[in-house]
Amino acid sequence: MRPRGRVWARRAGALAWCLAVLTGCAGGGGTPVGGAASSGPAHAAPPVSRAAITALPADGTQDVPPEGPVRVTVAEGRLVSVRLADSKGAEVSGTISEDGSTWMPDGLLPLGTAYTLDSVAEDEQGQKAAQHTDFSTAARAHTFVAFFTPEDGSTVGVGMPVSLRFSRPVADRAAVEKAVAVTADPPVEVAAHWFGNQRLDIRPQKYWAAGTRVEVALRLKGVQGAPGEFGTQVKDVRFTVGRAQVSTVDLDAHTLTVRAGQGGRVVKVLKVSGGDPKHSTYRGVLVVSEKYKVTRMNSQTVGMGDEYDIKDVPHAMRLTNSGTFIHGNYWADPEVFGTANTSHGCIGLADAKGGTSTETPAGWLFEHTVPGDVLEVKASAGEVVPPNNGLNGWNLPWGQWLAGSAVPHEAH
């Protein structure tokens, strides 16, 4: 076992003697420790320790990053003890290497703190040398937080993942991932997957079971996400999975079949219109992420020029970040629903203007949908939705999902 920084306490007597000698010296830079000056006749100079201590940061350094460098090394000797303490005397634990040549703290240092670093080493003849330095860490650093989906206290559908978006790019993904814990009741295995360096999603292999209670523990405070950037959050987020509703959209048949419960009991079949041949609707598993009774849809925001600008689209529910919705449609010929795909990529249902009716197909679906509900979209044409476009990571097979973690799965 490697000796720890607490070796200081076991050798306190020797160190106290060394420091007492240093205190009595004027100037003192590099003064050897080995005997007091004689007031009598001249004698031979006391032996000088060959141990040469180097401490980082240098004496008087300010604005040291929390990650350092903070270390003590010795040449031609081995360290006997090292003590790093703040201005209140609180010690920072550290480790002396097995060969006694190096000491380093065991973790990051808090911001805006003054420290003293006292080191004692001895050479092969047992002659001791000591060194004292003062330094302080930087008062401020860049910080980051995680914006989380779903909201604390919400009730969601069985397809809702935990999705975290970080305010700054994360370089040390493993450190950040380890600071996030997701637990479920009843228990179920979950795994994390990184989409780039600012988004981390966590989900089980299959949809959540209805009634599951999920807790997300964010313990990001003090976690270094990138050089000079540290988390600030300590927060618990809890949500509940409500009833199971997984619907099937068949764009070739122009139908939406709403299924509920574990057995997938058919609740309702609705007529829909999907994307036309030039603007096909995404296939695959699409999860509802947001709901708007009325919203504006402008083709310029999705890179389609001036093709449309509808200021009052009713009963709109978002399926992708890129602009795919399932929504009410009052402006199209009612005959298209159930017979033709005519949209620019969204899934449309017949509706009335204003978004107030619950009797229309779109109004009924809106009232019976919560964020996290699933639409499994099938069609003979169209691309599968990218898993990072919305909350649609279910489109990755489990093996690929596990491969996107920064931490070996067995370590979770």
ABEGO torsion letter per residue (X at the ends): XBBBAAAAAAAAAAAAAAAAAAAABBGGBGBBBAEBBBABBBBBBBBBBABBBBBOBBBGBBGBBAAOBBBBBBBGEBBABBBBBBAAGBBBBBBBBAAGABBBBABBBBBGBBBBBBBBBBBAAGBBBBBBBBBBBBABBBBBBBBBOBBBGBBBBAABBBBBBBABBBABAAAAAAABBBBBOBBBBBBBBBBEAABBBBBBABBBBBGBBBBBBBBABGBBABBGBBBABBBBBBBBBBBBBBBBBBAAAGBBBBBBEAAGBBABBBBBBBBBAABBBBBEBBBBABBBABBBBBAAAAGAEAABBBABBBGBBBABAAGBBBBBBAABBAAABGABBABAGBBBBBBBBGGABAABAAAAAAAABBBGBBBBBBBABEBBBBAABEBAAAABBAAAAAAABABBAAAX
